[in-house]
Amino acid sequence: MTLLLPSDKFGEFRVYLAKNGYVFEDRAYQQFLAKKIGIVINLYTNGKIVFGGTDKSERTRVEEYLGLLKTSQVVKSVKEYLAGAHPSPAVSRPLPAVKRQHSSVSQSIDSPITVIKGISSNLAAKFNKLGVQTIRDLLYFFPNRHLDYSQRKPISQLTEGKEETIIANVWQAQEIRLGNRRSTEAIVGDESGNVRVVWFNNPYLAKQLATNTRLVISGRVSLYQGRYVFQSPEWELVEDKELVHTGRLVPLYPLTQGLRPRQVR
């Protein structure tokens, strides 16, 4: 999904927030907020969806949801800042009146997500399986949980019955049958040891988890036949080493086959 706030602009966005009195200790929340603002800025400025006239109630709902966007001036100034204009926070300039654009198809926050640049009909079909069909659905599509890179443990220090997070390499992954359920079993390891991981009813994962793939795995640790095992844990490919070293929180959204975490975030 292509949004207005790519990762290389996130640092500038944090500076903008600080200069305007918006301070958030939680970097994960800043990242989440930046993504959501990116969607809304796109809605305001891409010419496809116009918030004006009879659409005022829709604009109000979006701004209340985001909290930060209390006026459309904020949207405009963030867009200018990221474009390099860097407007002074002390100067408040009135916005010109927004003229409603007329088109053959009425578009609004309830328009299909395919109006967003970067979401193809194929990708939209995958989102539809998760109940995300409109812009409104996308704004209210929250993560199930977060992976906390700062709290990861070596495999040798795992504790039965606790929620644990590890970073490990995939040594092998294969489809197995547990009763009538087709599932995926993987053996993963780090410098301290190995552990078994089972994803029930997810046989397609076996093809995704190639040998030496590096994963973040988070879930409850169980004991089976004297050995530790993760059963259907949350997982993500380690695609950004900087995120691991800085120990930030990474949101985990519900997924379906063919939909990758980065596409959702």
Phi and psi restraints in degrees (value plus and minus 20) as a CYANA .aco file:
   2 THR   PHI    -116.4   -76.4
   2 THR   PSI     100.4   140.4
   3 LEU   PHI    -135.7   -95.7
   3 LEU   PSI     150.1   190.1
   4 LEU   PHI     -92.5   -52.5
   4 LEU   PSI     -42.8    -2.8
   5 LEU   PHI    -128.2   -88.2
   5 LEU   PSI      64.4   104.4
   6 PRO   PHI     -91.5   -51.5
   6 PRO   PSI     149.2   189.2
   7 SER   PHI     -80.6   -40.6
   7 SER   PSI     -52.1   -12.1
   8 ASP   PHI     -93.1   -53.1
   8 ASP   PSI     -30.2     9.8
   9 LYS   PHI    -118.8   -78.8
   9 LYS   PSI     -24.5    15.5
  10 PHE   PHI     -83.7   -43.7
  10 PHE   PSI     -59.1   -19.1
  11 GLY   PHI     -80.2   -40.2
  11 GLY   PSI     -63.7   -23.7
  12 GLU   PHI     -84.2   -44.2
  12 GLU   PSI     -57.3   -17.3
  13 PHE   PHI     -84.0   -44.0
  13 PHE   PSI     -58.9   -18.9
  14 ARG   PHI     -83.2   -43.2
  14 ARG   PSI     -61.0   -21.0
  15 VAL   PHI     -81.6   -41.6
  15 VAL   PSI     -62.6   -22.6
  16 TYR   PHI     -80.0   -40.0
  16 TYR   PSI     -64.9   -24.9
  17 LEU   PHI     -78.9   -38.9
  17 LEU   PSI     -65.4   -25.4
  18 ALA   PHI     -83.5   -43.5
  18 ALA   PSI     -62.9   -22.9
  19 LYS   PHI     -83.9   -43.9
  19 LYS   PSI     -48.5    -8.5
  20 ASN   PHI    -119.7   -79.7
  20 ASN   PSI      -5.8    34.2
  21 GLY   PHI      64.6   104.6
  21 GLY   PSI      -9.2    30.8
  22 TYR   PHI    -120.5   -80.5
  22 TYR   PSI      89.3   129.3
  23 VAL   PHI    -140.0  -100.0
  23 VAL   PSI     103.5   143.5
  24 PHE   PHI    -146.4  -106.4
  24 PHE   PSI     103.5   143.5
  25 GLU   PHI     -91.3   -51.3
  25 GLU   PSI     -47.5    -7.5
  26 ASP   PHI    -107.7   -67.7
  26 ASP   PSI      87.0   127.0
  27 ARG   PHI     -82.4   -42.4
  27 ARG   PSI     -55.0   -15.0
  28 ALA   PHI     -83.0   -43.0
  28 ALA   PSI     -57.8   -17.8
  29 TYR   PHI     -87.9   -47.9
  29 TYR   PSI     -58.3   -18.3
  30 GLN   PHI     -80.1   -40.1
  30 GLN   PSI     -64.7   -24.7
  31 GLN   PHI     -82.3   -42.3
  31 GLN   PSI     -65.3   -25.3
  32 PHE   PHI     -80.1   -40.1
  32 PHE   PSI     -64.7   -24.7
  33 LEU   PHI     -84.8   -44.8
  33 LEU   PSI     -61.0   -21.0
  34 ALA   PHI     -80.6   -40.6
  34 ALA   PSI     -61.7   -21.7
  35 LYS   PHI     -82.1   -42.1
  35 LYS   PSI     -66.7   -26.7
  36 LYS   PHI     -85.4   -45.4
  36 LYS   PSI     -60.6   -20.6
  37 ILE   PHI     -83.8   -43.8
  37 ILE   PSI     -55.8   -15.8
  38 GLY   PHI     -77.6   -37.6
  38 GLY   PSI     -62.0   -22.0
  39 ILE   PHI     -82.8   -42.8
  39 ILE   PSI     -66.3   -26.3
  40 VAL   PHI     -88.8   -48.8
  40 VAL   PSI     -60.3   -20.3
  41 ILE   PHI     -79.0   -39.0
  41 ILE   PSI     -61.1   -21.1
  42 ASN   PHI     -80.3   -40.3
  42 ASN   PSI     -61.1   -21.1
  43 LEU   PHI     -85.1   -45.1
  43 LEU   PSI     -57.0   -17.0
  44 TYR   PHI     -92.6   -52.6
  44 TYR   PSI     -51.1   -11.1
  45 THR   PHI    -137.4   -97.4
  45 THR   PSI     -31.2     8.8
  46 ASN   PHI    -102.3   -62.3
  46 ASN   PSI     -21.9    18.1
  47 GLY   PHI      60.9   100.9
  47 GLY   PSI     -25.1    14.9
  48 LYS   PHI    -110.3   -70.3
  48 LYS   PSI     -54.3   -14.3
  49 ILE   PHI    -145.8  -105.8
  49 ILE   PSI     103.8   143.8
  50 VAL   PHI    -134.5   -94.5
  50 VAL   PSI     106.5   146.5
  51 PHE   PHI    -118.4   -78.4
  51 PHE   PSI      80.0   120.0
  52 GLY   PHI    -191.6  -151.6
  52 GLY   PSI     147.5   187.5
  53 GLY   PHI      38.1    78.1
  53 GLY   PSI    -143.6  -103.6
  54 THR   PHI     -92.5   -52.5
  54 THR   PSI     -27.3    12.7
  55 ASP   PHI    -110.2   -70.2
  55 ASP   PSI     -12.6    27.4
  56 LYS   PHI     -80.5   -40.5
  56 LYS   PSI     -58.2   -18.2
  57 SER   PHI     -84.2   -44.2
  57 SER   PSI     -54.9   -14.9
  58 GLU   PHI     -87.6   -47.6
  58 GLU   PSI     -62.0   -22.0
  59 ARG   PHI     -80.6   -40.6
  59 ARG   PSI     -61.8   -21.8
  60 THR   PHI     -82.1   -42.1
  60 THR   PSI     -61.8   -21.8
  61 ARG   PHI     -82.3   -42.3
  61 ARG   PSI     -62.4   -22.4
  62 VAL   PHI     -85.0   -45.0
  62 VAL   PSI     -64.5   -24.5
  63 GLU   PHI     -87.1   -47.1
  63 GLU   PSI     -58.3   -18.3
  64 GLU   PHI     -85.7   -45.7
  64 GLU   PSI     -59.0   -19.0
  65 TYR   PHI     -83.0   -43.0
  65 TYR   PSI     -65.9   -25.9
  66 LEU   PHI     -93.3   -53.3
  66 LEU   PSI     -45.2    -5.2
  67 GLY   PHI      58.5    98.5
  67 GLY   PSI     -72.9   -32.9
  68 LEU   PHI     -90.0   -50.0
  68 LEU   PSI     -55.1   -15.1
  69 LEU   PHI    -103.4   -63.4
  69 LEU   PSI      53.9    93.9
  70 LYS   PHI    -100.2   -60.2
  70 LYS   PSI     -41.8    -1.8
  71 THR   PHI    -160.6  -120.6
  71 THR   PSI     136.9   176.9
  72 SER   PHI     -88.2   -48.2
  72 SER   PSI     -38.5     1.5
  73 GLN   PHI     -81.2   -41.2
  73 GLN   PSI     -54.1   -14.1
  74 VAL   PHI     -83.4   -43.4
  74 VAL   PSI     -64.5   -24.5
  75 VAL   PHI     -78.1   -38.1
  75 VAL   PSI     -66.6   -26.6
  76 LYS   PHI     -82.9   -42.9
  76 LYS   PSI     -64.7   -24.7
  77 SER   PHI     -90.0   -50.0
  77 SER   PSI     -55.7   -15.7
  78 VAL   PHI     -83.9   -43.9
  78 VAL   PSI     -64.1   -24.1
  79 LYS   PHI     -80.3   -40.3
  79 LYS   PSI     -64.5   -24.5
  80 GLU   PHI     -84.3   -44.3
  80 GLU   PSI     -59.8   -19.8
  81 TYR   PHI     -82.0   -42.0
  81 TYR   PSI     -67.9   -27.9
  82 LEU   PHI     -88.8   -48.8
  82 LEU   PSI     -43.1    -3.1
  83 ALA   PHI    -101.5   -61.5
  83 ALA   PSI     -27.0    13.0
  84 GLY   PHI      85.1   125.1
  84 GLY   PSI     -21.6    18.4
  85 ALA   PHI     -93.3   -53.3
  85 ALA   PSI     -52.5   -12.5
  86 HIS   PHI      27.8    67.8
  86 HIS   PSI      43.7    83.7
  87 PRO   PHI     -85.7   -45.7
  87 PRO   PSI     131.0   171.0
  88 SER   PHI     -93.5   -53.5
  88 SER   PSI     110.0   150.0
  89 PRO   PHI     -83.0   -43.0
  89 PRO   PSI     -44.0    -4.0
  90 ALA   PHI     -97.8   -57.8
  90 ALA   PSI     -38.5     1.5
  91 VAL   PHI    -117.4   -77.4
  91 VAL   PSI     100.8   140.8
  92 SER   PHI    -130.3   -90.3
  92 SER   PSI      93.8   133.8
  93 ARG   PHI    -128.9   -88.9
  93 ARG   PSI     113.0   153.0
  94 PRO   PHI     -86.4   -46.4
  94 PRO   PSI     124.5   164.5
  95 LEU   PHI    -101.4   -61.4
  95 LEU   PSI     123.3   163.3
  96 PRO   PHI     -85.7   -45.7
  96 PRO   PSI     135.4   175.4
  97 ALA   PHI     -80.6   -40.6
  97 ALA   PSI     116.0   156.0
  98 VAL   PHI    -106.3   -66.3
  98 VAL   PSI     103.1   143.1
  99 LYS   PHI    -113.5   -73.5
  99 LYS   PSI     111.6   151.6
 100 ARG   PHI     -90.5   -50.5
 100 ARG   PSI     107.9   147.9
 101 GLN   PHI    -107.6   -67.6
 101 GLN   PSI     117.4   157.4
 102 HIS   PHI    -123.3   -83.3
 102 HIS   PSI     114.9   154.9
 103 SER   PHI    -160.5  -120.5
 103 SER   PSI     148.6   188.6
 104 SER   PHI     -88.0   -48.0
 104 SER   PSI     -43.7    -3.7
 105 VAL   PHI    -138.9   -98.9
 105 VAL   PSI     103.2   143.2
 106 SER   PHI     -94.1   -54.1
 106 SER   PSI     103.7   143.7
 107 GLN   PHI    -138.5   -98.5
 107 GLN   PSI     122.1   162.1
 108 SER   PHI    -175.0  -135.0
 108 SER   PSI    -188.4  -148.4
 109 ILE   PHI     -84.4   -44.4
 109 ILE   PSI     -36.6     3.4
 110 ASP   PHI    -114.5   -74.5
 110 ASP   PSI      -8.1    31.9
 111 SER   PHI     -91.9   -51.9
 111 SER   PSI     137.3   177.3
 112 PRO   PHI     -84.3   -44.3
 112 PRO   PSI     133.3   173.3
 113 ILE   PHI     -87.5   -47.5
 113 ILE   PSI     -31.6     8.4
 114 THR   PHI     -87.9   -47.9
 114 THR   PSI     -31.7     8.3
 115 VAL   PHI     -93.8   -53.8
 115 VAL   PSI     -34.2     5.8
 116 ILE   PHI    -103.3   -63.3
 116 ILE   PSI     109.3   149.3
 117 LYS   PHI     -79.1   -39.1
 117 LYS   PSI     111.0   151.0
 118 GLY   PHI      83.2   123.2
 118 GLY   PSI     -33.6     6.4
 119 ILE   PHI    -122.6   -82.6
 119 ILE   PSI      84.1   124.1
 120 SER   PHI    -100.8   -60.8
 120 SER   PSI     150.7   190.7
 121 SER   PHI     -84.4   -44.4
 121 SER   PSI     -52.6   -12.6
 122 ASN   PHI     -86.7   -46.7
 122 ASN   PSI     -64.9   -24.9
 123 LEU   PHI     -87.6   -47.6
 123 LEU   PSI     -57.8   -17.8
 124 ALA   PHI     -81.7   -41.7
 124 ALA   PSI     -56.5   -16.5
 125 ALA   PHI     -82.4   -42.4
 125 ALA   PSI     -55.3   -15.3
 126 LYS   PHI     -90.7   -50.7
 126 LYS   PSI     -60.0   -20.0
 127 PHE   PHI     -84.4   -44.4
 127 PHE   PSI     -56.2   -16.2
 128 ASN   PHI     -79.7   -39.7
 128 ASN   PSI     -52.5   -12.5
 129 LYS   PHI     -84.6   -44.6
 129 LYS   PSI     -41.2    -1.2
 130 LEU   PHI    -118.4   -78.4
 130 LEU   PSI     -13.0    27.0
 131 GLY   PHI      64.3   104.3
 131 GLY   PSI      -7.6    32.4
 132 VAL   PHI    -123.2   -83.2
 132 VAL   PSI      85.4   125.4
 133 GLN   PHI    -141.1  -101.1
 133 GLN   PSI     -48.0    -8.0
 134 THR   PHI    -141.2  -101.2
 134 THR   PSI     150.6   190.6
 135 ILE   PHI     -78.4   -38.4
 135 ILE   PSI     -60.5   -20.5
 136 ARG   PHI     -80.7   -40.7
 136 ARG   PSI     -64.5   -24.5
 137 ASP   PHI     -78.6   -38.6
 137 ASP   PSI     -59.8   -19.8
 138 LEU   PHI     -86.9   -46.9
 138 LEU   PSI     -59.3   -19.3
 139 LEU   PHI     -86.0   -46.0
 139 LEU   PSI     -50.0   -10.0
 140 TYR   PHI    -120.8   -80.8
 140 TYR   PSI      -3.3    36.7
 141 PHE   PHI    -111.6   -71.6
 141 PHE   PSI      75.1   115.1
 142 PHE   PHI    -115.8   -75.8
 142 PHE   PSI     135.9   175.9
 143 PRO   PHI     -89.2   -49.2
 143 PRO   PSI     130.7   170.7
 144 ASN   PHI     -89.7   -49.7
 144 ASN   PSI     -58.3   -18.3
 145 ARG   PHI    -185.5  -145.5
 145 ARG   PSI    -197.0  -157.0
 146 HIS   PHI    -146.8  -106.8
 146 HIS   PSI     123.3   163.3
 147 LEU   PHI    -107.5   -67.5
 147 LEU   PSI     106.3   146.3
 148 ASP   PHI    -121.5   -81.5
 148 ASP   PSI      79.5   119.5
 149 TYR   PHI     -83.3   -43.3
 149 TYR   PSI     -46.7    -6.7
 150 SER   PHI     -93.0   -53.0
 150 SER   PSI     -37.5     2.5
 151 GLN   PHI    -125.6   -85.6
 151 GLN   PSI      -3.4    36.6
 152 ARG   PHI     -88.9   -48.9
 152 ARG   PSI     134.2   174.2
 153 LYS   PHI    -147.8  -107.8
 153 LYS   PSI     133.5   173.5
 154 PRO   PHI     -87.0   -47.0
 154 PRO   PSI     130.6   170.6
 155 ILE   PHI     -79.0   -39.0
 155 ILE   PSI     -54.9   -14.9
 156 SER   PHI     -86.6   -46.6
 156 SER   PSI     -34.1     5.9
 157 GLN   PHI    -128.2   -88.2
 157 GLN   PSI      -6.3    33.7
 158 LEU   PHI     -85.9   -45.9
 158 LEU   PSI     129.5   169.5
 159 THR   PHI    -143.8  -103.8
 159 THR   PSI     110.7   150.7
 160 GLU   PHI     -80.5   -40.5
 160 GLU   PSI     116.2   156.2
 161 GLY   PHI      65.8   105.8
 161 GLY   PSI     -23.0    17.0
 162 LYS   PHI    -126.5   -86.5
 162 LYS   PSI     134.1   174.1
 163 GLU   PHI     -98.5   -58.5
 163 GLU   PSI     100.0   140.0
 164 GLU   PHI    -148.1  -108.1
 164 GLU   PSI     134.6   174.6
 165 THR   PHI    -145.4  -105.4
 165 THR   PSI     110.7   150.7
 166 ILE   PHI    -150.1  -110.1
 166 ILE   PSI     138.6   178.6
 167 ILE   PHI    -139.3   -99.3
 167 ILE   PSI     101.9   141.9
 168 ALA   PHI    -167.3  -127.3
 168 ALA   PSI     142.1   182.1
 169 ASN   PHI    -114.4   -74.4
 169 ASN   PSI     124.2   164.2
 170 VAL   PHI    -102.3   -62.3
 170 VAL   PSI      99.6   139.6
 171 TRP   PHI    -108.3   -68.3
 171 TRP   PSI     -58.7   -18.7
 172 GLN   PHI    -178.7  -138.7
 172 GLN   PSI     130.8   170.8
 173 ALA   PHI    -164.8  -124.8
 173 ALA   PSI     117.3   157.3
 174 GLN   PHI    -170.8  -130.8
 174 GLN   PSI     135.8   175.8
 175 GLU   PHI    -101.2   -61.2
 175 GLU   PSI     114.0   154.0
 176 ILE   PHI    -149.5  -109.5
 176 ILE   PSI     146.3   186.3
 177 ARG   PHI    -139.1   -99.1
 177 ARG   PSI      98.4   138.4
 178 LEU   PHI    -130.2   -90.2
 178 LEU   PSI      79.0   119.0
 179 GLY   PHI      47.7    87.7
 179 GLY   PSI    -143.1  -103.1
 180 ASN   PHI    -117.9   -77.9
 180 ASN   PSI     -12.4    27.6
 181 ARG   PHI    -121.7   -81.7
 181 ARG   PSI     105.7   145.7
 182 ARG   PHI    -102.6   -62.6
 182 ARG   PSI     104.5   144.5
 183 SER   PHI    -156.2  -116.2
 183 SER   PSI     156.5   196.5
 184 THR   PHI    -137.5   -97.5
 184 THR   PSI     113.9   153.9
 185 GLU   PHI    -139.5   -99.5
 185 GLU   PSI     115.3   155.3
 186 ALA   PHI    -154.8  -114.8
 186 ALA   PSI     127.5   167.5
 187 ILE   PHI    -129.2   -89.2
 187 ILE   PSI     100.4   140.4
 188 VAL   PHI    -141.7  -101.7
 188 VAL   PSI     138.3   178.3
 189 GLY   PHI    -176.4  -136.4
 189 GLY   PSI     139.6   179.6
 190 ASP   PHI    -147.5  -107.5
 190 ASP   PSI    -185.2  -145.2
 191 GLU   PHI     -88.8   -48.8
 191 GLU   PSI     -32.2     7.8
 192 SER   PHI    -123.0   -83.0
 192 SER   PSI     -34.2     5.8
 193 GLY   PHI     140.7   180.7
 193 GLY   PSI    -193.1  -153.1
 194 ASN   PHI    -142.7  -102.7
 194 ASN   PSI     139.4   179.4
 195 VAL   PHI    -169.5  -129.5
 195 VAL   PSI     129.0   169.0
 196 ARG   PHI    -109.6   -69.6
 196 ARG   PSI     121.3   161.3
 197 VAL   PHI    -150.2  -110.2
 197 VAL   PSI     113.1   153.1
 198 VAL   PHI    -146.7  -106.7
 198 VAL   PSI     110.5   150.5
 199 TRP   PHI    -133.7   -93.7
 199 TRP   PSI      89.7   129.7
 200 PHE   PHI     -93.2   -53.2
 200 PHE   PSI     121.6   161.6
 201 ASN   PHI      39.7    79.7
 201 ASN   PSI       3.1    43.1
 202 ASN   PHI    -148.3  -108.3
 202 ASN   PSI      43.4    83.4
 203 PRO   PHI     -85.9   -45.9
 203 PRO   PSI     -45.0    -5.0
 204 TYR   PHI     -86.8   -46.8
 204 TYR   PSI     -40.1    -0.1
 205 LEU   PHI     -84.0   -44.0
 205 LEU   PSI     -48.5    -8.5
 206 ALA   PHI     -77.9   -37.9
 206 ALA   PSI     -54.0   -14.0
 207 LYS   PHI    -100.1   -60.1
 207 LYS   PSI     -42.3    -2.3
 208 GLN   PHI    -102.8   -62.8
 208 GLN   PSI     -48.3    -8.3
 209 LEU   PHI    -114.2   -74.2
 209 LEU   PSI      62.7   102.7
 210 ALA   PHI     -93.4   -53.4
 210 ALA   PSI     136.9   176.9
 211 THR   PHI     -77.5   -37.5
 211 THR   PSI     116.0   156.0
 212 ASN   PHI      56.1    96.1
 212 ASN   PSI     -15.6    24.4
 213 THR   PHI     -83.3   -43.3
 213 THR   PSI     116.8   156.8
 214 ARG   PHI    -119.1   -79.1
 214 ARG   PSI     108.2   148.2
 215 LEU   PHI    -145.0  -105.0
 215 LEU   PSI     132.0   172.0
 216 VAL   PHI    -123.1   -83.1
 216 VAL   PSI     106.9   146.9
 217 ILE   PHI    -143.3  -103.3
 217 ILE   PSI     112.7   152.7
 218 SER   PHI    -159.6  -119.6
 218 SER   PSI     106.9   146.9
 219 GLY   PHI     154.7   194.7
 219 GLY   PSI    -196.3  -156.3
 220 ARG   PHI    -100.9   -60.9
 220 ARG   PSI     115.8   155.8
 221 VAL   PHI    -110.0   -70.0
 221 VAL   PSI     106.8   146.8
 222 SER   PHI    -132.9   -92.9
 222 SER   PSI     145.4   185.4
 223 LEU   PHI    -135.7   -95.7
 223 LEU   PSI     102.4   142.4
 224 TYR   PHI    -153.1  -113.1
 224 TYR   PSI      99.0   139.0
 225 GLN   PHI      32.0    72.0
 225 GLN   PSI      22.7    62.7
 226 GLY   PHI      59.2    99.2
 226 GLY   PSI     -14.3    25.7
 227 ARG   PHI    -146.0  -106.0
 227 ARG   PSI     127.8   167.8
 228 TYR   PHI     -93.2   -53.2
 228 TYR   PSI     127.2   167.2
 229 VAL   PHI    -170.5  -130.5
 229 VAL   PSI     120.6   160.6
 230 PHE   PHI    -114.4   -74.4
 230 PHE   PSI     108.8   148.8
 231 GLN   PHI    -131.2   -91.2
 231 GLN   PSI      94.2   134.2
 232 SER   PHI      29.6    69.6
 232 SER   PSI      32.2    72.2
 233 PRO   PHI     -97.4   -57.4
 233 PRO   PSI     146.9   186.9
 234 GLU   PHI     -93.0   -53.0
 234 GLU   PSI     129.4   169.4
 235 TRP   PHI    -171.6  -131.6
 235 TRP   PSI     139.2   179.2
 236 GLU   PHI    -176.6  -136.6
 236 GLU   PSI     124.2   164.2
 237 LEU   PHI     -89.0   -49.0
 237 LEU   PSI     119.0   159.0
 238 VAL   PHI    -103.3   -63.3
 238 VAL   PSI      79.0   119.0
 239 GLU   PHI    -127.0   -87.0
 239 GLU   PSI     -31.5     8.5
 240 ASP   PHI    -154.2  -114.2
 240 ASP   PSI      81.9   121.9
 241 LYS   PHI     -83.6   -43.6
 241 LYS   PSI     -49.1    -9.1
 242 GLU   PHI     -83.3   -43.3
 242 GLU   PSI     -56.8   -16.8
 243 LEU   PHI     -83.5   -43.5
 243 LEU   PSI     -57.8   -17.8
 244 VAL   PHI     -85.9   -45.9
 244 VAL   PSI     -65.6   -25.6
 245 HIS   PHI     -91.1   -51.1
 245 HIS   PSI     -52.5   -12.5
 246 THR   PHI    -101.4   -61.4
 246 THR   PSI     -32.6     7.4
 247 GLY   PHI      49.0    89.0
 247 GLY   PSI      17.7    57.7
 248 ARG   PHI    -107.7   -67.7
 248 ARG   PSI     147.1   187.1
 249 LEU   PHI    -103.9   -63.9
 249 LEU   PSI     119.2   159.2
 250 VAL   PHI    -140.6  -100.6
 250 VAL   PSI     101.1   141.1
 251 PRO   PHI     -89.6   -49.6
 251 PRO   PSI     120.7   160.7
 252 LEU   PHI    -135.0   -95.0
 252 LEU   PSI      96.3   136.3
 253 TYR   PHI    -119.2   -79.2
 253 TYR   PSI     136.6   176.6
 254 PRO   PHI     -78.6   -38.6
 254 PRO   PSI     120.7   160.7
 255 LEU   PHI    -146.6  -106.6
 255 LEU   PSI     145.1   185.1
 256 THR   PHI    -155.3  -115.3
 256 THR   PSI     150.4   190.4
 257 GLN   PHI     -78.3   -38.3
 257 GLN   PSI     108.9   148.9
 258 GLY   PHI      69.1   109.1
 258 GLY   PSI     -23.3    16.7
 259 LEU   PHI    -128.2   -88.2
 259 LEU   PSI      98.2   138.2
 260 ARG   PHI    -114.2   -74.2
 260 ARG   PSI     132.3   172.3
 261 PRO   PHI     -74.5   -34.5
 261 PRO   PSI     -61.3   -21.3
 262 ARG   PHI     -85.5   -45.5
 262 ARG   PSI     -51.4   -11.4
 263 GLN   PHI     -85.7   -45.7
 263 GLN   PSI     -55.3   -15.3
 264 VAL   PHI     -95.7   -55.7
 264 VAL   PSI     -62.9   -22.9
